[in-house]
Amino acid sequence: MIEWVAWASCVVGALLAGLGLVKAIPDRTVLGMGIIFYSLTLHTYSPLLIFGERQPLTTEDRIWGATFAVLGGWSFLILALAILHAHRTQKEDWANPALRRDLSILSIAAVSSALALRLELSSGHFAPTADFLNVYGDDHRVVLYQLTFLPWIAVPVGVLGYMTWKYSSGLSKVVTIAGCMCGVLWGIWKLAGVMFRFVAGDSIGIESPVSVGLGFLTVLLVTCGLGIFGAGHAWRRVSAMISYVWNRRVDDARHQEG
């Protein structure tokens, strides 16, 4: 189920990104990229099932899963910055020097985080496990790894939720915000797990299943919410086209009768 949702979301993201490239709509392309990367994060961690027997992940799997999360957050934050600059200047201009400067800083932060993730985990010899945080949570490298990528989950989806609440409406707004709230909880849960394990030395037996569950709901609800928005937008365009054609025919018939 988790893998199916991850791949389906990947397809939705690829369609959005592809349409954005074909129609030269940068924000749609960036949104599609964000969905793709977060979906790949969910797919990478999908063996850590919500229910049933979980499969161990290798260190390389975890590095890539966290890297995909960084890239997904990077994409969503790019979109948020573009929207903020567009509202500030009353026009959408991706060549705006101020926007380009902010995007450069954000990109440097994303690349630095991705490199840090690899350095933090590749320097240790962590055997494959299905309960990584509880097994290795007393290692400072694991703590740094968790703290490096969890902001790239919680902050971007939180910003997306705020943007959706402020600039959207209807069912798509409710579903997308629900998904974003799950994403914020996902980041908070990861932070709580790190603190309990490293500071207090306590283990949280359901840490991985809850984390995967929140990730699953985040990707599912955000993709569905954006899909509903896209379908509604497409339907309005089709309806307007049908109405235009019908009115044109009626008008032509009226002129012919005259």
GUSEDO-550878 format. One line per 8 residues: number of its first residue (from 1); their letters; for each residue x, y, z of N, C-alpha, C, O. Coordinates in steps of 0.02 Angstrom, whole numbers, plus 32768, in hexadecimal, padded with zeros to 4 digits. Example, Ala and Ser with C-alpha at 12.3 -4.5 7.8 and 13.67 -1.06 7.14 Angstrom:
residues 2
1) as) 8294,7EE4,8186,8267,7F1F,8186,8294,7F5B,8186,82C8,7F5A,81A7; 8282,7F90,8162,82AC,7FCB,8165,8285,8002,818A,829E,8039,8192
end
This chain:
residues 258
1) miewvawa) 8029,7FC4,8000,8000,8000,8000,802B,803F,8000,801F,806D,7FDA; 805E,8041,802B,8089,807B,8030,80AF,8085,7FEE,80B4,80BE,7FD6; 80C9,804F,7FD2,80EE,8055,7F94,80C1,806C,7F5A,80D6,8094,7F30; 8083,8053,7F59,8054,8068,7F25,8046,80B2,7F29,8046,80D5,7EF6; 803B,80CB,7F66,802F,8113,7F6F,806D,813B,7F5A,8067,816F,7F39; 80A8,8122,7F6D,80E6,8145,7F5B,80EF,814A,7F0F,80FF,817F,7EF5; 80E4,8112,7EED,80EC,8112,7EA4,80B6,813B,7E82,80C4,815F,7E51; 8077,8137,7E9A,8041,815E,7E7D,804F,81A9,7E85,8043,81D0,7E57
9) scvvgall) 8069,81BC,7EC0,807A,8203,7ECC,80B3,8218,7E9E,80B4,8251,7E87; 80E2,81EB,7E93,8119,81F9,7E65,80FE,8209,7E1F,8116,8237,7DFE; 80CE,81E1,7E09,80B0,81EB,7DC7,808D,822F,7DC4,8095,8254,7D93; 8067,8240,7DF9,8046,8281,7DFB,8079,82BA,7DF8,8071,82EA,7DD3; 80AF,82B2,7E1F,80E3,82E5,7E1F,8105,82EB,7DDC,8113,8323,7DC5; 8111,82B2,7DBB,8131,82B3,7D79,8104,82D5,7D45,811C,82FB,7D1B; 80C2,82C8,7D49,8093,82E8,7D1B,8093,8334,7D25,8093,835B,7CF5; 8091,8349,7D65,8092,8391,7D74,80D2,83B1,7D5A,80D0,83E5,7D3A
17) aglglvka) 810B,8391,7D69,814B,83AD,7D54,8150,83AE,7D08,8168,83DF,7CEB; 8139,8378,7CE8,813C,8376,7C9F,8111,83AB,7C7E,8127,83CD,7C4F; 80D4,83B4,7C97,80A7,83E8,7C7C,80C5,842D,7C88,80BF,8459,7C5E; 80E4,8435,7CC3,8103,8476,7CD1,813B,8486,7CA1,8143,84BF,7C8C; 8163,8453,7C90,819A,845E,7C61,817F,846D,7C1A,8197,849A,7BF8; 814D,8446,7C05,8131,844F,7BC2,8110,8493,7BBB,8119,84B4,7B87; 80EB,84A8,7BEE,80C7,84E8,7BEA,80EE,8522,7C07,80D4,855A,7C0C; 812D,8515,7C1B,8158,854A,7C37,8138,856B,7C74,8135,85A8,7C79
25) ipdrtvlg) 8121,8541,7CA3,8105,8559,7CE2,8132,8541,7D1A,812B,8509,7D32; 8162,856B,7D2F,8195,8554,7D60,8178,853B,7DA2,8190,850A,7DBD; 8143,855D,7DBC,812A,8548,7DFD,810B,8503,7DFB,8110,84DD,7E2B; 80EC,84F1,7DC2,80D0,84AE,7DBB,8108,847A,7DB7,8103,8443,7DD3; 813D,848B,7D95,8177,845E,7D90,8196,8451,7DD4,81A4,8418,7DE6; 819F,8486,7DFA,81BE,8480,7E3C,8191,8459,7E6B,81A9,842F,7E92; 8150,8465,7E68,8121,843F,7E92,8124,83F5,7E81,8125,83CB,7EAE; 8126,83E5,7E41,812B,839F,7E2D,816B,837E,7E46,816A,8345,7E5C
33) mgiifysl) 81A2,83A3,7E44,81E2,8389,7E5D,81DD,837A,7EA8,81F5,8346,7EBF; 81BD,83A8,7ECD,81B6,839D,7F15,818F,835E,7F25,81A1,8338,7F51; 8158,8353,7F00,8130,8317,7F0A,8158,82D8,7EF9,8154,82A7,7F1D; 817F,82DB,7EC3,81A8,82A2,7EB0,81D9,8290,7EE7,81DE,8256,7EFB; 81FD,82C1,7F00,8231,82B4,7F32,8215,829B,7F74,8230,826D,7F92; 81DD,82B9,7F8B,81BF,82A1,7FC9,81A3,825A,7FC0,81A4,8232,7FEE; 818A,824B,7F84,8171,8208,7F76,81AA,81D6,7F77,81A2,819E,7F8F; 81E3,81E9,7F5D,821E,81BD,7F5F,8236,81B2,7FA6,824E,817C,7FB7
41) tlhtyspl) 822F,81E5,7FD0,823F,81DD,8017,8212,81A8,8036,822A,817A,8058; 81D1,81AD,8029,81A1,817C,8044,81B1,8137,8029,81AE,8106,804E; 81C0,8132,7FE9,81D0,80F0,7FCB,820E,80D2,7FEB,8210,8095,7FF7; 8240,80FB,7FF8,827F,80E1,8015,8273,80C4,805A,8290,8091,806C; 8248,80E6,8081,823B,80D0,80C6,81FF,80A0,80CB,81ED,808B,8102; 81E1,808E,8092,81A5,8064,8094,81AF,801E,80B3,817F,8003,80CE; 81EC,8001,80B0,81F4,7FC0,80D2,81E8,7FC3,811E,81DC,7F90,813E; 81EC,7FFF,813B,81DE,8007,8183,8192,800E,818A,8179,8044,8199
49) lifgerqp) 816F,7FD8,8181,8127,7FD8,817B,8104,7FF5,81B8,811F,7FF4,81F0; 80C7,800E,81AD,809E,8026,81E4,8088,7FEA,820E,8088,7FED,824C; 8075,7FB4,81EC,8061,7F76,820D,8087,7F3C,81ED,809E,7F42,81B4; 808E,7F06,8211,80AF,7ECC,81F5,80FA,7ECB,8202,8114,7EF2,822A; 811C,7E9D,81E0,8164,7E93,81EB,818C,7EC6,81C3,8187,7EC8,8185; 81B3,7EEE,81E6,81DA,7F21,81C4,821C,7F04,81AB,8239,7ED7,81C9; 8233,7F20,8172,8272,7F09,8154,82A9,7F3B,8165,829E,7F77,8163; 82E5,7F22,8174,831D,7F50,8185,8333,7F79,8149,8330,7F63,8110
57) lttedriw) 8349,7FB6,8157,8363,7FE2,8123,83AE,7FE9,812C,83C7,7FEB,8165; 83D2,7FED,80F5,841A,7FF8,80F8,8428,8042,8104,83FB,806C,80FE; 8466,8051,8115,847A,8097,811F,8471,80BF,80DE,845B,80F8,80E0; 8481,80A0,80A5,847A,80C2,8065,8431,80D3,8057,8422,8108,803D; 8404,80A4,8068,83BC,80B2,805F,83A8,80EF,8087,8384,811B,806E; 83BF,80F2,80C5,83AB,812A,80F1,83C9,816C,80D8,83A8,81A0,80DD; 8405,816A,80BF,8424,81A7,80A4,83FB,81C1,8069,83ED,81FD,8065; 83E7,8194,803C,83C0,81A9,8002,837A,81C0,8016,8360,81F1,7FFB
65) gatfavlg) 835B,819D,8046,8319,81B1,805D,831A,81F8,8079,82EE,8220,806B; 834C,8206,80A2,8352,8249,80C0,8364,827D,808B,834C,82B6,808E; 838D,826A,805A,83A0,8298,8024,8363,82AB,7FFA,835B,82E5,7FE8; 8339,827A,7FEC,82FB,8288,7FC7,82CF,82B9,7FEF,82AE,82E4,7FD2; 82CD,82B0,8032,82A6,82DE,805C,82C1,8325,8057,829A,8355,8054; 8303,832C,8056,8322,836E,804F,830F,838D,800B,82FD,83C8,8008; 8312,8365,7FD6,8302,837F,7F94,82B8,8390,7F8E,82A5,83C1,7F6D; 828D,8369,7FAE,8246,8378,7FAE,8237,83BA,7FD2,8211,83E3,7FBA
73) gwsflila) 8256,83C2,800D,824E,8400,8033,826A,843C,800D,824D,8472,800E; 82A3,8432,7FED,82C1,8467,7FC4,8291,847E,7F8D,8289,84BA,7F82; 8270,844E,7F6C,8241,845F,7F36,8205,8487,7F51,81F1,84B9,7F34; 81E9,846F,7F89,81AF,8491,7FA5,81C0,84D8,7FBD,8198,8506,7FB5; 81FC,84E0,7FD9,8210,8522,7FF0,821F,8551,7FB5,8213,858D,7FBA; 8238,8536,7F7E,8241,855E,7F42,81FE,857A,7F2C,81F7,85B6,7F1C; 81CB,854E,7F2B,8188,8564,7F17,816D,8599,7F46,8150,85CB,7F30; 8177,8590,7F87,815F,85C0,7FB8,8181,8604,7FAF,8160,8638,7FB1
81) lailhahr) 81C2,8604,7FA3,81E7,8643,7F98,81CD,8666,7F59,81C5,86A3,7F59; 81C1,8640,7F25,81A8,865D,7EE7,8164,867D,7EF1,8157,86B4,7ED7; 8138,865C,7F17,80F5,8677,7F24,80FB,86B7,7F4D,80D9,86E8,7F3E; 8125,86B7,7F81,812D,86F2,7FAB,8147,872D,7F83,812F,8765,7F8B; 8179,8721,7F59,8194,8758,7F30,8160,8771,7EFE,815D,87AD,7EF0; 8138,8743,7EE2,8105,8757,7EB2,80D1,8784,7ED3,80BB,87B5,7EB5; 80BC,8773,7F10,808B,879C,7F33,80A9,87DE,7F49,8087,8811,7F4C; 80E9,87DE,7F58,810A,881C,7F6E,8112,884D,7F34,8109,8889,7F3D
89) tqkedwan) 8123,8832,7EF9,8130,885D,7EC0,80F4,8863,7E91,80F6,8888,7E5F; 80BE,883E,7EA1,8081,883E,7E77,808C,8821,7E32,8066,882F,7E04; 80C0,87F9,7E29,80CB,87D7,7DE9,80F9,879B,7DF5,8123,879A,7E22; 80F0,8768,7DC9,811A,872C,7DCE,8157,8736,7DA2,8151,873A,7D65; 8191,8738,7DC1,81CF,8745,7D9C,8207,871B,7DBA,8225,872F,7DEC; 8214,86E2,7D9B,8248,86B5,7DB6,828E,86D1,7DAA,82BF,86B7,7DC6; 8294,8705,7D81,82D5,8724,7D76,82E2,875E,7DA6,8316,877F,7DA2; 82B4,876A,7DD4,82BC,879F,7E05,82FC,8794,7E2D,8306,875F,7E4A
97) palrrdls) 8329,87C7,7E30,8369,87BE,7E53,8361,87A9,7E9C,8388,8780,7EB5; 8330,87C6,7EBF,8326,87B5,7F05,8311,876C,7F0C,8328,8749,7F39; 82E5,8755,7EE0,82CF,870F,7EE2,8309,86E1,7ED1,8312,86AD,7EF1; 8330,86F2,7EA0,8369,86C8,7E8C,839C,86C3,7EC5,83B9,868E,7ED0; 83A5,86FA,7EE9,83D3,86F9,7F22,83B9,86CA,7F59,83E0,86A2,7F74; 8379,86CE,7F68,835C,86A3,7F9B,835E,8659,7F86,836B,862D,7FAF; 8352,864C,7F46,8354,8608,7F2D,839B,85EC,7F2F,83A5,85B1,7F3B; 83CC,8617,7F23,8412,8601,7F26,8425,85ED,7F6D,8445,85BA,7F78
105) ilsiaavs) 8410,8615,7F9D,841E,8606,7FE4,83FC,85C4,7FF7,841A,859A,8019; 83BD,85BC,7FE2,8398,857F,7FF2,83B9,8542,7FD2,83BD,850D,7FF1; 83D1,854A,7F95,83F1,8512,7F72,8433,84FE,7F94,8442,84C3,7F99; 8458,852F,7FAA,8497,8521,7FCE,8488,84FB,800E,84AC,84CC,8020; 8453,850F,8031,8440,84ED,806F,842B,84A5,8061,843C,8478,8087; 8407,8499,802A,83F1,8455,8019,842C,8429,8006,8431,83F0,801D; 845A,8443,7FDD,8496,841C,7FCA,84C0,840D,8007,84DA,83D5,800F; 84C8,843E,8033,84F0,8434,8070,84D0,83FE,809C,84F4,83D5,80B9
113) salalrle) 848E,83FF,80A2,846B,83CD,80CA,8474,8387,80AD,8480,8357,80D1; 846E,8382,806A,8476,8341,8049,84BC,8325,8053,84C5,82E9,8060; 84EE,8350,804E,8533,833A,805A,853E,8327,80A3,8560,82F5,80B2; 8521,834E,80D0,8528,833F,8118,8509,82FC,8129,8525,82D6,8150; 84CF,82EC,810B,84AF,82AB,8118,84DD,8272,8106,84E2,8241,812C; 84FE,8276,80CD,852A,8240,80B7,8567,823C,80E5,857D,8205,80F6; 8583,8274,80F8,85BD,8273,8123,85AC,8258,8168,85D4,8234,8187; 8571,8269,8181,855D,8255,81C5,8554,820A,81CB,8567,81EC,81FD
121) lssghfap) 8536,81EB,8198,8528,81A3,819E,855E,8178,817F,856C,8141,8198; 857D,818F,8149,85AF,8165,8128,85EE,815E,8152,8616,8130,8146; 85F8,8189,8183,8633,8184,81AF,862B,814E,81E4,865C,813D,8205; 85EE,8134,81EC,85E3,80FF,821D,85D5,80BD,81FC,85C7,80BA,81C0; 85D8,8087,8223,85C9,8044,8209,8589,802D,822A,858A,800B,825E; 8551,8040,820C,8510,8030,8228,84F2,7FF4,8203,84E5,7FF8,81C7; 84E8,7FBF,8227,84CB,7F83,8208,8482,7F91,81F6,8461,7FB8,8218; 8468,7F70,81C2,8422,7F79,81AE,83F3,7F69,81E8,83FC,7F38,820C
129) tadflnvy) 83C1,7F94,81F1,8391,7F8B,8228,834E,7FAA,8215,834C,7FD9,81ED; 8319,7F91,8232,82D7,7FAD,8227,82C5,7FE0,825D,828F,7FFF,825B; 82F1,7FE9,828E,82E3,8016,82C6,8320,8041,82D4,833D,803F,830A; 8334,8067,82A2,8374,808A,82A1,837D,80B9,82DC,83B1,80B8,82FD; 834B,80E2,82EA,8352,8114,831F,835A,80F4,8363,8384,8109,838B; 8333,80C1,8371,8338,80A0,83B3,8378,8079,83BB,8393,8074,83F2; 8392,805E,8384,83D0,8036,8388,840D,8063,838C,843B,8056,83B3; 840F,8098,8363,844B,80C1,835D,8440,8109,8375,846A,8134,8368
137) gddhrvvl) 8409,8117,8397,83F9,815B,83AA,8427,817B,83DD,8423,81B7,83E8; 8454,8154,83FB,8483,8170,842A,84C4,8187,8408,84F1,81A0,8429; 84C7,817E,83C6,8501,8193,839E,84F5,81DA,8385,84C2,81E8,8367; 8525,8207,8392,851B,824D,8380,8513,8256,8334,84F2,8285,831E; 8531,8229,830C,852A,822E,82C3,84E1,8221,82AE,84C8,8240,827F; 84C1,81F4,82D0,847B,81E5,82C1,844F,8220,82D5,841F,8231,82B2; 845E,823E,830D,8438,8279,8323,8440,82B2,82F0,840E,82D2,82DE; 847D,82BE,82D9,8488,82F2,82A8,8464,82E2,8267,8448,830F,8246
145) yqltflpw) 8464,82A3,8254,8441,828D,8217,83F6,829C,821C,83D8,82B7,81ED; 83D9,828B,8255,8391,8298,825F,8382,82E3,825F,8352,82FA,8240; 83AC,8309,8282,83A0,8351,8288,83AE,8376,8247,8396,83AE,823E; 83D4,8357,821B,83E4,8377,81DB,83A9,8375,81AC,839A,83A6,818A; 8387,833B,81A8,8353,8336,8175,830C,8342,818D,82E0,8350,8165; 82FF,833D,81D0,82B9,8346,81E6,829E,838D,81DA,8262,8394,81CD; 82C8,83C3,81DE,82AC,8405,81CD,8296,8409,8184,8268,8430,8173; 82B6,83E2,8157,82A4,83E3,8111,8262,83BE,8104,8247,83C0,80CD
153) iavpvgvl) 8248,839D,8138,8206,837E,8134,81D2,83AE,8151,81A2,83C0,8130; 81DC,83C2,8190,81A9,83E7,81B4,81A0,842F,819B,8167,8445,8192; 81D7,8452,8190,81D2,8499,817D,81B1,84A3,8138,8183,84CB,8133; 81C8,8480,8103,81AA,848B,80C1,8160,847A,80BE,8139,84A1,80A1; 814B,8441,80DB,8103,8430,80D8,80DB,845F,8105,80A0,846D,80F7; 80FA,8478,813A,80D8,84AA,8164,80CD,84EA,813D,8097,8508,8140; 80FF,84FF,8117,80F8,853B,80ED,80C4,8530,80B7,809B,855C,80A9; 80C5,84F4,8098,8093,84E4,8065,804D,84E6,8082,801F,84FF,8063
161) gymtwkys) 8045,84CC,80BF,8004,84CE,80E0,7FED,8515,80EC,7FB2,8524,80E2; 801A,8540,8101,8009,8587,810C,7FF4,85A8,80CB,7FC3,85CD,80C8; 801B,859B,8095,800B,85B9,8054,7FC7,85A0,803C,7FA0,85C6,8020; 7FBA,8560,8046,7F7A,8543,8030,7F41,8563,8057,7F0D,8574,8039; 7F4A,856A,8098,7F16,8589,80C2,7F08,85D1,80AD,7ECF,85E9,80AE; 7F3D,85F4,809A,7F36,863B,808A,7F1C,8648,8043,7EF6,8677,8038; 7F30,861F,8014,7F21,862F,7FCE,7EF5,85FD,7FAA,7EE8,8605,7F6F; 7EDC,85C9,7FCD,7EB3,8597,7FAC,7E6F,8592,7FCE,7E62,85B4,8000
169) sglskvvt) 7E43,8567,7FB2,7E00,855E,7FCF,7DE4,851B,7FB8,7E00,84FB,7F8B; 7DAC,8507,7FD7,7D8B,84CA,7FC2,7DA8,848B,7FE0,7DCF,848E,8010; 7D93,8452,7FC4,7DA8,8411,7FDE,7DF3,8407,7FD9,7E12,83EA,8006; 7E11,841F,7FA3,7E5A,8417,7F9A,7E80,8439,7FD4,7EB4,8420,7FEA; 7E66,8471,7FEB,7E85,8495,8023,7E85,846A,8062,7EB8,8464,8084; 7E4B,844B,8072,7E45,8423,80AE,7E74,83E7,80AC,7E97,83D8,80DC; 7E74,83C4,8073,7E9C,8386,806C,7EE6,8397,806E,7F0D,8374,808F; 7EFB,83CB,804A,7F42,83DD,8048,7F5B,83F3,808D,7F91,83DF,80A2
177) iagcmcgv) 7F34,841B,80B0,7F48,8432,80F3,7F4D,83F7,8123,7F7A,83F4,814C; 7F1E,83C7,811D,7F22,838B,8147,7F63,8365,813B,7F82,834D,816A; 7F76,835F,80FC,7FB6,833E,80EC,7FF1,8364,8107,8021,8346,8120; 7FEF,83A6,8101,8026,83CF,811B,802C,83CA,8167,8064,83C9,8182; 7FF3,83C6,8189,7FF5,83BE,81D2,8015,837B,81E5,803B,8377,8215; 8007,8347,81BD,8028,8306,81C9,8073,830C,81BF,809A,82ED,81E4; 8088,8333,818D,80CF,833D,8180,80F1,8361,81BA,8129,8350,81CC; 80D0,8394,81D6,80EC,83B7,820F,80F2,8388,824B,8124,8388,826E
185) lwgiwkla) 80BD,8361,8257,80BF,832F,828D,80F6,82FC,8282,8116,82E5,82B1; 8102,82EB,8244,8138,82BD,8232,817B,82D8,824A,81A1,82B4,826A; 8188,8317,823B,81C6,8335,8252,81CA,833A,829E,81FF,832E,82BA; 8193,834D,82BE,8192,8352,8307,819E,830D,8327,81C3,8307,8358; 817F,82D9,830A,8188,8295,8324,81D1,827F,831E,81EC,8261,834D; 81F1,828E,82E6,8237,827C,82DE,8262,82A0,8312,828F,8282,832F; 8254,82E0,831D,827A,8306,834E,8271,82EA,8394,82A1,82E3,83B9; 8232,82D9,83A5,8225,82BC,83E7,8249,827A,83F0,8265,826D,8425
193) gvmfrfva) 824A,8251,83BB,826D,8211,83BF,82B8,821A,83CA,82D6,81F6,83F2; 82D5,824B,83A7,831C,8258,83B0,832B,826F,83F8,835B,8257,8416; 8303,829C,8412,830F,82B6,8455,8306,8280,848B,832E,827B,84B9; 82D1,8259,8484,82C5,8223,84B5,82FE,81F1,84B5,8315,81DA,84EA; 8315,81E0,847A,8349,81AB,8475,838D,81C5,848B,83AF,81A4,84B2; 83A1,8200,8472,83E5,8218,847E,83EC,8238,84C3,841D,822C,84E6; 83BB,8260,84D7,83C1,8285,8516,83AB,825A,8551,83CF,8255,8583; 8371,823B,854B,8356,8215,8584,836B,81CB,8582,8367,81A8,85B4
201) gdsigies) 8381,81B4,8547,8394,816E,8541,8359,813E,853B,8362,8101,853E; 831D,815A,8532,82E1,8130,852B,82D4,811F,84E2,82E4,8145,84B5; 82B8,80E4,84D8,82A6,80CD,8494,825B,80D6,8489,8233,80D1,84B8; 8249,80E3,844A,8203,80E7,8437,81F6,80AE,8406,820A,80B1,83CC; 81D6,807A,841E,81CE,803D,83F7,81AA,8046,83B5,81B6,8021,8386; 817D,8077,83B1,8156,8081,8374,8170,80BC,834B,814C,80D7,8322; 81AE,80D0,8356,81CA,810C,8335,81C6,8105,82E9,81AC,8132,82C8; 81E1,80CF,82CE,81E2,80C7,8285,819C,80C0,8267,818E,80E2,8235
209) pvsvglgf) 8170,8094,8282,812D,808F,8264,8107,80D1,8264,80E6,80E1,8233; 810A,80F6,829B,80E7,8137,829D,8105,8167,826B,80E0,818C,8249; 8147,8168,8265,8169,8194,8236,8154,8184,81EF,8144,81B1,81C8; 8154,8143,81DD,813F,8130,819A,80F5,813F,818F,80E2,8154,8159; 80CC,8134,81C2,8085,8142,81BD,8077,818B,81AF,804E,819C,8185; 809A,81B7,81D4,8090,81FF,81C9,80AA,8214,8184,808C,823E,8163; 80E2,81F6,816F,80FB,8204,812C,80CA,81ED,80F6,80C0,8210,80C5; 80AD,81B3,8101,807B,8198,80D3,803F,81C7,80CD,8029,81D7,8095
217) ltvllvtc) 8025,81DE,8106,7FEB,820B,8104,7FFD,824F,80E5,7FD4,826D,80C2; 803A,8266,80F2,8050,82A6,80D5,804F,82A3,8089,8031,82CD,8068; 8071,8271,806E,8075,826A,8025,8031,825E,8007,801F,827C,7FD4; 8009,8232,8026,7FC7,8221,800B,7F99,825E,8009,7F7C,826D,7FD6; 7F93,8280,8043,7F64,82B8,8047,7F7A,82F5,801F,7F51,8314,7FFE; 7FBA,8305,8020,7FD2,833E,7FFA,7FC9,8331,7FAF,7FB3,835E,7F8A; 7FDA,82F5,7F99,7FD1,82E4,7F52,7F88,82E6,7F3E,7F76,8301,7F09; 7F5C,82CA,7F68,7F14,82CB,7F59,7EF9,8313,7F59,7ED2,8325,7F2D
225) glgifgag) 7F0E,833A,7F8A,7EF7,8380,7F8D,7F0B,83A7,7F50,7EE3,83CC,7F34; 7F4B,83A1,7F3C,7F62,83C4,7F01,7F42,83A8,7EC2,7F36,83CC,7E92; 7F35,8366,7EC3,7F13,8347,7E8A,7ECC,8362,7E82,7EB5,836F,7E4A; 7EA9,8369,7EBA,7E65,8385,7EB8,7E67,83CD,7E9D,7E3C,83E0,7E75; 7E98,83F3,7EB4,7E9F,8438,7E9B,7EAC,8439,7E50,7E8D,8460,7E2C; 7EDA,840D,7E39,7EEA,840B,7DF2,7EAE,83F4,7DC9,7EA2,840F,7D93; 7E89,83C1,7DE2,7E4F,83A9,7DBE,7E19,83DF,7DB9,7DF9,83E8,7D86; 7E0F,8404,7DF1,7DDE,843A,7DF1,7DF1,8471,7DC0,7DC7,848B,7D9C
233) hawrrvsa) 7E32,8481,7DBE,7E4A,84B5,7D8F,7E3F,849E,7D47,7E29,84C5,7D1D; 7E50,845E,7D39,7E47,8443,7CF6,7DFE,8443,7CE2,7DEC,8453,7CA9; 7DD1,842F,7D11,7D8A,842D,7D03,7D6F,8472,7CF4,7D45,847A,7CC7; 7D86,84A5,7D18,7D6F,84E9,7D0B,7D84,8500,7CC5,7D5E,8523,7CA3; 7DC0,84ED,7CB0,7DD7,84FF,7C6E,7DAE,84DC,7C38,7D9C,84FA,7C06; 7DA1,849B,7C43,7D79,8476,7C13,7D32,8492,7C10,7D16,849A,7BD9; 7D15,84A2,7C4A,7CD1,84BE,7C4C,7CCF,8501,7C27,7CA0,850F,7C02; 7D02,852A,7C32,7D04,856B,7C10,7D09,8562,7BC5,7CEB,8587,7B9F
241) misyvwnr) 7D30,8530,7BAF,7D38,8523,7B68,7CF6,850B,7B49,7CE2,8520,7B13; 7CD5,84DC,7B6D,7C94,84C3,7B55,7C61,84FB,7B51,7C3C,8501,7B20; 7C60,8525,7B84,7C31,855D,7B86,7C3F,858D,7B4C,7C11,85A7,7B2D; 7C80,859A,7B3F,7C93,85C7,7B08,7C7C,85AB,7AC5,7C5F,85CF,7A9D; 7C89,856A,7ABA,7C76,854A,7A7A,7C2A,854C,7A72,7C11,855B,7A3C; 7C05,853C,7AA7,7BBC,853B,7AA4,7BA0,8581,7A95,7B75,858A,7A6A; 7BBA,85B3,7AB9,7BA3,85F7,7AAE,7BB4,8610,7A67,7B8E,8635,7A48; 7BEE,85F9,7A4F,7C02,860C,7A0B,7BD2,85EF,79D7,7BC0,8610,79A7
249) rvddarhq) 7BBE,85B0,79E1,7B8F,8590,79B3,7B4B,85B2,79B5,7B2D,85BF,7981; 7B34,85C2,79F1,7AF4,85E5,79F8,7AF7,8628,79D6,7AC7,863C,79B4; 7B2E,864B,79DE,7B36,868D,79BF,7B38,8687,7973,7B1A,86B0,7950; 7B5C,8654,7959,7B5F,864A,7911,7B1B,863A,78F4,7B08,8652,78C0; 7AF5,860F,7919,7AB2,85FC,7902,7A84,8639,7901,7A5B,8640,78D4; 7A8B,8665,7932,7A62,86A2,7935,7A72,86CF,78F9,7A45,86ED,78DB; 7AB2,86D5,78E8,7AC5,86FF,78AF,7AAD,86E2,786D,7A99,8706,7840; 7AAE,869E,7868,7A96,867F,782B,7A4C,8689,7821,7A34,8693,77E9
257) eg) 7A27,8686,7858,79DE,8692,7855,79CF,86DA,7842,799E,86E8,781F; 79FA,8707,7859,79EF,874D,7849,7A01,875C,7801,79FB,8795,77EB
end
